[in-house]
């Protein structure tokens, strides 16, 4: 970690996020012009949005995978009560509180729209939370149990943010609230929210992650025992597995967050 002074009289900050932010500003077209996103996207705003989307998916996916690998074996089974409290009532409370703040601060915004925006900011970012639980400061001041529960919560709640998001989206689509479609009613909205979001995107992703993670782990151990891989390849396997999951699961599981985290923990 490098210690960076943000400005005169301002507190100092450690960690990669601040350094990455400063490096991005310095190398951007508005400064050194070393990184030129518009040129890479051939001047198309649509291409730039797609490139940015896939890069953010890559960064988030790798970090989710690493979060699952860092946890002890069977950690989710042992600490399921604490995680259930954080991911259930805890996330719901954060969602409601965030929506109320957004609704109060934005003029002429319907509350259903505020719920949609709040669902996007409720999950904890595993990239940012990693700066809390890693480094010399964390090793000295943050208890190991607290580090692990933060890692587990930040890894699991990204995928569990989908039910909050689609609950509001389906209500807006099928009930006419928020100025959207008016067909179907609340029953259709709740039904689609249950079987599409919970059963398909969340539950099926978790099952797929468990199966593929278990198979990947056993296949890697078999290859190591038979001397088909060396130590360097053994360490790189986790990153390559994360990248493969991100792009191969795109057509089948729009929510890859739960899939990546569970798969990495089983791995």
Secondary structure as the mmCIF struct_conf table of DSSP 4:
data_model
#
loop_
_struct_conf.conf_type_id
_struct_conf.id
_struct_conf.beg_label_comp_id
_struct_conf.beg_label_asym_id
_struct_conf.beg_label_seq_id
_struct_conf.end_label_comp_id
_struct_conf.end_label_asym_id
_struct_conf.end_label_seq_id
STRN STRN1 UNK A 3 UNK A 5
BEND BEND1 UNK A 7 UNK A 7
TURN_TY1_P TURN_TY1_P1 UNK A 8 UNK A 9
BEND BEND2 UNK A 10 UNK A 10
HELX_LH_PP_P HELX_LH_PP_P1 UNK A 11 UNK A 11
STRN STRN2 UNK A 12 UNK A 14
BEND BEND3 UNK A 15 UNK A 15
HELX_RH_AL_P HELX_RH_AL_P1 UNK A 16 UNK A 27
BEND BEND4 UNK A 28 UNK A 28
TURN_TY1_P TURN_TY1_P2 UNK A 29 UNK A 32
HELX_RH_AL_P HELX_RH_AL_P2 UNK A 37 UNK A 40
TURN_TY1_P TURN_TY1_P3 UNK A 41 UNK A 43
HELX_RH_AL_P HELX_RH_AL_P3 UNK A 45 UNK A 70
BEND BEND5 UNK A 71 UNK A 71
HELX_LH_PP_P HELX_LH_PP_P2 UNK A 72 UNK A 72
TURN_TY1_P TURN_TY1_P4 UNK A 73 UNK A 74
HELX_RH_AL_P HELX_RH_AL_P4 UNK A 75 UNK A 78
TURN_TY1_P TURN_TY1_P5 UNK A 79 UNK A 79
HELX_RH_AL_P HELX_RH_AL_P5 UNK A 80 UNK A 85
HELX_RH_PI_P HELX_RH_PI_P1 UNK A 86 UNK A 90
HELX_RH_AL_P HELX_RH_AL_P6 UNK A 91 UNK A 105
BEND BEND6 UNK A 106 UNK A 106
TURN_TY1_P TURN_TY1_P6 UNK A 107 UNK A 108
HELX_RH_AL_P HELX_RH_AL_P7 UNK A 111 UNK A 122
BEND BEND7 UNK A 123 UNK A 123
HELX_LH_PP_P HELX_LH_PP_P3 UNK A 124 UNK A 125
HELX_RH_AL_P HELX_RH_AL_P8 UNK A 126 UNK A 133
BEND BEND8 UNK A 134 UNK A 135
HELX_RH_AL_P HELX_RH_AL_P9 UNK A 136 UNK A 141
BEND BEND9 UNK A 142 UNK A 142
HELX_RH_AL_P HELX_RH_AL_P10 UNK A 144 UNK A 156
TURN_TY1_P TURN_TY1_P7 UNK A 157 UNK A 160
HELX_RH_AL_P HELX_RH_AL_P11 UNK A 161 UNK A 175
HELX_RH_3T_P HELX_RH_3T_P1 UNK A 177 UNK A 179
BEND BEND10 UNK A 180 UNK A 180
BEND BEND11 UNK A 183 UNK A 184
HELX_RH_AL_P HELX_RH_AL_P12 UNK A 185 UNK A 192
HELX_RH_PI_P HELX_RH_PI_P2 UNK A 193 UNK A 204
HELX_RH_AL_P HELX_RH_AL_P13 UNK A 205 UNK A 225
TURN_TY1_P TURN_TY1_P8 UNK A 226 UNK A 227
BEND BEND12 UNK A 229 UNK A 229
HELX_RH_AL_P HELX_RH_AL_P14 UNK A 231 UNK A 248
BEND BEND13 UNK A 249 UNK A 249
TURN_TY1_P TURN_TY1_P9 UNK A 250 UNK A 252
BEND BEND14 UNK A 254 UNK A 254
HELX_RH_AL_P HELX_RH_AL_P15 UNK A 257 UNK A 266
#
